[in-house]
Amino acid sequence: MIHDLEGNSIEIVLTRKQVAEELGITTNVLFILLAIAILYLPRFQRLKTKNGDGISRKRPLTNWDLDSLRRLLHTYKIHGKIQTRVLVSQNIDYYNI
């Protein structure tokens, strides 16, 4: 996390490619994680398209999203896509950091 001189966290806008690189995954895997995240996690609702049926490419991700995405990725690597969806839906508070 990046902080200013007073110790406050600073939000930094990141591209999808930067986020994928930070997580060590492809943008295709990132898209899978985001698709799960927008279904269940309030912090990712802003990424929905206007009609709510997909992920907006115009809405940015930030460094503040990385911790939630890391937790999702960890679960995804262990359990796969379907079980990750189930686990996220049952443990929203754990993933919505």
Residue frames as a rotation matrix with the C-alpha (Angstrom) as fourth column:
MET 1
0.585 0.811 0.000 0.00
0.811 -0.585 0.000 0.00
0.000 0.000 -1.000 0.00
ILE 2
-0.416 -0.691 0.591 1.27
0.676 -0.670 -0.307 3.47
0.608 0.272 0.746 -0.84
HIS 3
0.381 0.494 -0.782 1.00
0.901 -0.389 0.193 6.26
-0.209 -0.778 -0.593 1.73
ASP 4
0.538 -0.198 0.820 1.36
0.232 -0.900 -0.369 10.02
0.811 0.388 -0.438 1.64
LEU 5
-0.441 -0.835 0.329 3.51
-0.071 -0.333 -0.940 12.01
0.895 -0.438 0.087 4.08
GLU 6
-0.225 0.449 0.865 0.78
-0.948 -0.307 -0.087 11.92
0.226 -0.839 0.494 6.74
GLY 7
-0.882 -0.185 0.432 0.50
-0.315 0.916 -0.250 8.13
-0.350 -0.356 -0.866 6.49
ASN 8
0.142 0.990 0.001 -2.83
-0.548 0.079 -0.832 8.11
-0.824 0.118 0.554 4.65
SER 9
-0.258 -0.157 0.953 -3.36
0.540 0.794 0.278 5.45
-0.801 0.587 -0.120 2.00
ILE 10
-0.361 0.079 -0.929 -3.33
-0.653 -0.732 0.192 6.76
-0.665 0.676 0.316 -1.56
GLU 11
0.437 0.593 0.676 -5.59
0.181 0.679 -0.712 5.27
-0.881 0.433 0.190 -4.19
ILE 12
-0.527 -0.648 -0.550 -3.83
-0.520 -0.267 0.812 4.60
-0.673 0.713 -0.196 -7.50
VAL 13
0.629 0.748 -0.213 -5.74
-0.584 0.273 -0.764 3.82
-0.514 0.605 0.609 -10.69
LEU 14
-0.502 -0.775 0.384 -4.42
-0.350 0.588 0.729 0.72
-0.791 0.232 -0.566 -12.46
THR 15
-0.150 0.404 -0.903 -5.08
-0.965 0.137 0.222 -0.79
0.213 0.905 0.369 -15.86
ARG 16
0.860 0.479 0.177 -6.37
-0.500 0.860 0.101 -4.34
-0.104 -0.175 0.979 -16.13
LYS 17
0.607 -0.706 -0.365 -2.96
0.096 0.521 -0.848 -5.34
0.789 0.480 0.384 -17.49
GLN 18
-0.301 -0.727 0.617 -1.16
-0.570 -0.381 -0.728 -3.79
0.764 -0.571 -0.300 -14.50
VAL 19
0.233 0.472 0.850 -3.46
-0.959 0.255 0.122 -5.59
-0.160 -0.844 0.512 -12.06
ALA 20
0.970 0.117 -0.211 -2.94
-0.173 0.947 -0.270 -8.90
0.168 0.299 0.939 -13.87
GLU 21
0.208 -0.971 -0.114 0.84
-0.010 0.115 -0.993 -8.42
0.978 0.208 0.014 -13.76
GLU 22
-0.265 -0.260 0.929 0.72
-0.860 -0.373 -0.350 -7.51
0.437 -0.891 -0.124 -10.07
LEU 23
0.465 0.551 0.693 -1.22
-0.793 0.608 0.048 -10.72
-0.395 -0.572 0.719 -9.37
GLY 24
-0.599 -0.788 0.142 0.96
-0.603 0.561 0.567 -12.81
-0.526 0.254 -0.811 -11.68
ILE 25
-0.137 0.655 0.743 -1.95
0.428 0.716 -0.552 -13.91
-0.894 0.242 -0.378 -13.87
THR 26
-0.806 -0.027 0.591 -3.26
0.582 -0.217 0.784 -13.36
0.108 0.976 0.191 -17.38
THR 27
-0.822 0.570 -0.024 -5.94
-0.564 -0.819 -0.107 -10.80
-0.081 -0.074 0.994 -18.16
ASN 28
-0.257 0.744 -0.617 -8.25
-0.335 0.530 0.779 -13.74
0.907 0.407 0.113 -18.98
VAL 29
-0.351 0.082 -0.933 -7.95
0.769 0.594 -0.237 -15.07
0.535 -0.800 -0.272 -15.42
LEU 30
-0.965 0.015 -0.263 -8.43
0.143 -0.809 -0.570 -11.53
-0.221 -0.588 0.778 -14.10
PHE 31
-0.593 0.794 -0.136 -11.65
-0.648 -0.370 0.665 -11.31
0.478 0.483 0.734 -16.10
ILE 32
-0.125 0.511 -0.851 -12.88
0.295 0.838 0.460 -14.55
0.947 -0.193 -0.255 -14.46
LEU 33
-0.622 -0.177 -0.763 -12.07
0.779 -0.041 -0.626 -13.14
0.080 -0.983 0.163 -11.00
LEU 34
-0.957 0.270 -0.109 -13.83
-0.257 -0.960 -0.114 -9.86
-0.135 -0.081 0.988 -11.78
ALA 35
-0.387 0.855 -0.345 -16.89
-0.376 0.196 0.906 -11.70
0.842 0.480 0.246 -13.08
ILE 36
-0.126 0.285 -0.950 -17.13
0.753 0.651 0.096 -13.50
0.646 -0.703 -0.297 -9.73
ALA 37
-0.808 -0.305 -0.504 -16.41
0.577 -0.582 -0.573 -10.33
-0.119 -0.754 0.646 -7.76
ILE 38
-0.869 0.486 0.094 -19.14
-0.437 -0.843 0.315 -8.23
0.232 0.232 0.945 -9.38
LEU 39
-0.186 0.831 -0.525 -21.72
0.089 0.546 0.833 -10.90
0.979 0.108 -0.175 -8.57
TYR 40
0.399 0.348 -0.848 -21.14
0.724 0.449 0.525 -10.90
0.563 -0.823 -0.073 -4.81
LEU 41
-0.255 -0.644 -0.721 -18.79
0.951 -0.300 -0.068 -8.17
-0.173 -0.703 0.689 -3.58
PRO 42
0.703 0.648 -0.293 -20.14
0.613 -0.761 -0.210 -4.66
-0.359 -0.032 -0.933 -3.00
ARG 43
0.145 -0.710 -0.689 -16.77
-0.044 -0.700 0.713 -2.99
-0.988 -0.073 -0.133 -3.62
PHE 44
-0.824 -0.496 0.273 -16.77
0.196 0.202 0.960 -4.30
-0.531 0.845 -0.069 -7.22
GLN 45
0.124 0.961 0.247 -20.35
0.755 0.070 -0.652 -3.29
-0.644 0.268 -0.717 -8.09
ARG 46
0.337 -0.052 -0.940 -18.95
-0.274 -0.961 -0.045 -0.11
-0.901 0.273 -0.338 -9.65
LEU 47
-0.694 -0.711 -0.113 -17.43
-0.359 0.206 0.910 -2.25
-0.624 0.673 -0.398 -12.42
LYS 48
-0.198 0.706 0.680 -20.80
0.654 0.612 -0.445 -3.41
-0.730 0.357 -0.583 -13.76
THR 49
-0.855 0.029 0.518 -21.95
0.444 -0.477 0.759 -2.08
0.270 0.878 0.395 -17.12
LYS 50
-0.809 0.564 0.166 -24.87
-0.587 -0.791 -0.175 0.34
0.033 -0.239 0.970 -17.11
ASN 51
0.136 0.913 -0.384 -27.35
-0.782 0.337 0.524 -2.40
0.608 0.229 0.760 -17.95
GLY 52
0.189 -0.089 0.978 -25.74
-0.932 0.297 0.207 -4.67
-0.309 -0.951 -0.027 -15.33
ASP 53
0.951 0.287 0.116 -24.99
-0.236 0.915 -0.326 -7.62
-0.199 0.282 0.938 -17.59
GLY 54
0.627 -0.779 0.013 -21.20
0.592 0.466 -0.657 -7.45
0.506 0.419 0.754 -17.77
ILE 55
0.237 -0.678 -0.695 -17.94
0.770 -0.305 0.560 -5.84
-0.592 -0.669 0.450 -16.73
SER 56
0.990 0.111 -0.087 -17.32
0.051 -0.857 -0.513 -2.27
-0.132 0.503 -0.854 -17.85
ARG 57
0.302 -0.927 0.224 -13.98
0.931 0.236 -0.280 -1.78
0.206 0.293 0.934 -19.56
LYS 58
0.156 -0.189 0.970 -14.11
0.185 -0.959 -0.216 1.95
0.970 0.213 -0.114 -18.79
ARG 59
0.883 0.206 0.421 -14.32
-0.356 -0.288 0.889 1.68
0.304 -0.935 -0.181 -15.00
PRO 60
0.024 -0.993 -0.112 -10.83
-0.561 0.080 -0.824 1.52
0.827 0.083 -0.556 -13.49
LEU 61
0.680 -0.038 -0.732 -9.41
0.560 0.672 0.485 -0.82
0.473 -0.740 0.478 -10.90
THR 62
0.538 -0.532 0.654 -7.23
-0.625 -0.772 -0.114 0.57
0.565 -0.347 -0.748 -8.13
ASN 63
-0.535 -0.807 -0.252 -4.54
-0.312 0.465 -0.828 -0.64
0.785 -0.364 -0.501 -5.77
TRP 64
-0.511 0.415 0.753 -7.28
-0.836 -0.034 -0.548 -0.86
-0.202 -0.909 0.364 -3.13
ASP 65
0.588 0.757 -0.285 -8.85
-0.807 0.572 -0.145 -3.74
0.053 0.315 0.948 -5.10
LEU 66
-0.101 -0.753 -0.650 -5.71
-0.678 0.530 -0.509 -5.88
0.728 0.389 -0.564 -5.03
ASP 67
-0.778 -0.223 0.587 -6.20
-0.615 0.463 -0.638 -7.47
-0.130 -0.858 -0.498 -1.59
SER 68
0.185 0.918 0.350 -9.69
-0.619 0.385 -0.684 -8.71
-0.763 -0.090 0.640 -2.46
LEU 69
0.669 0.035 -0.743 -8.47
-0.708 0.334 -0.622 -9.98
0.226 0.942 0.248 -5.81
ARG 70
-0.466 -0.878 -0.115 -5.55
-0.747 0.459 -0.481 -11.78
0.474 -0.138 -0.869 -4.14
ARG 71
-0.546 0.342 0.765 -7.97
-0.544 0.549 -0.634 -13.61
-0.637 -0.762 -0.114 -1.85
LEU 72
0.595 0.784 -0.176 -10.19
-0.609 0.297 -0.735 -14.49
-0.525 0.544 0.655 -4.79
LEU 73
0.306 -0.574 -0.760 -7.20
-0.806 0.269 -0.528 -15.73
0.507 0.773 -0.380 -6.77
HIS 74
-0.697 -0.582 0.419 -5.99
-0.717 0.551 -0.426 -17.89
0.017 -0.598 -0.801 -3.90
THR 75
-0.120 0.762 0.636 -9.40
-0.418 0.542 -0.729 -19.55
-0.900 -0.354 0.254 -3.65
TYR 76
0.692 0.391 -0.607 -9.66
-0.686 0.093 -0.722 -19.87
-0.226 0.916 0.333 -7.43
LYS 77
-0.140 -0.848 -0.511 -6.29
-0.875 0.347 -0.336 -21.64
0.463 0.400 -0.791 -7.65
ILE 78
-0.834 -0.176 0.524 -7.29
-0.477 0.706 -0.523 -24.15
-0.278 -0.686 -0.673 -4.99
HIS 79
-0.388 0.813 0.434 -10.97
0.055 0.490 -0.870 -24.75
-0.920 -0.314 -0.235 -5.78
GLY 80
-0.747 0.129 0.652 -11.61
0.665 0.147 0.732 -23.66
-0.002 0.981 -0.196 -9.38
LYS 81
-0.868 0.345 0.357 -14.23
-0.146 -0.864 0.482 -21.32
0.474 0.366 0.800 -10.78
ILE 82
0.015 0.985 -0.173 -17.49
0.004 0.173 0.985 -22.93
1.000 -0.015 -0.002 -9.66
GLN 83
0.251 0.041 -0.967 -16.46
0.893 0.376 0.248 -23.68
0.373 -0.926 0.057 -6.09
THR 84
-0.823 -0.552 -0.134 -14.94
0.565 -0.774 -0.287 -20.19
0.055 -0.311 0.949 -5.80
ARG 85
-0.535 0.711 0.456 -18.30
-0.234 -0.644 0.729 -18.69
0.812 0.283 0.511 -6.69
VAL 86
0.405 0.698 -0.591 -19.94
0.367 0.467 0.804 -20.78
0.837 -0.543 -0.067 -3.97
LEU 87
-0.067 -0.529 -0.846 -17.33
0.991 0.065 -0.118 -19.88
0.117 -0.846 0.520 -1.36
VAL 88
-0.929 -0.248 0.274 -17.44
0.248 -0.968 -0.035 -16.16
0.274 0.035 0.961 -2.17
SER 89
-0.199 0.940 0.277 -21.25
-0.190 -0.314 0.930 -16.12
0.961 0.133 0.242 -1.98
GLN 90
0.575 0.418 -0.703 -21.07
0.511 0.489 0.708 -17.74
0.640 -0.766 0.067 1.46
ASN 91
0.213 -0.624 -0.752 -18.18
0.914 -0.145 0.379 -15.60
-0.346 -0.768 0.539 2.81
ILE 92
0.614 0.120 0.780 -18.68
0.587 -0.731 -0.350 -12.12
0.528 0.672 -0.519 1.37
ASP 93
0.974 -0.203 0.097 -17.06
-0.218 -0.743 0.633 -10.32
-0.056 -0.638 -0.768 4.32
TYR 94
0.417 -0.867 0.274 -13.83
0.367 0.436 0.822 -12.32
-0.832 -0.242 0.500 3.96
TYR 95
-0.109 -0.457 0.883 -13.38
0.980 0.099 0.172 -11.31
-0.166 0.884 0.437 0.31
ASN 96
0.537 0.412 0.736 -14.78
0.580 -0.814 0.033 -7.77
0.612 0.409 -0.676 0.44
ILE 97
0.005 -0.652 -0.758 -11.75
0.966 -0.194 0.173 -6.12
-0.260 -0.733 0.628 2.02
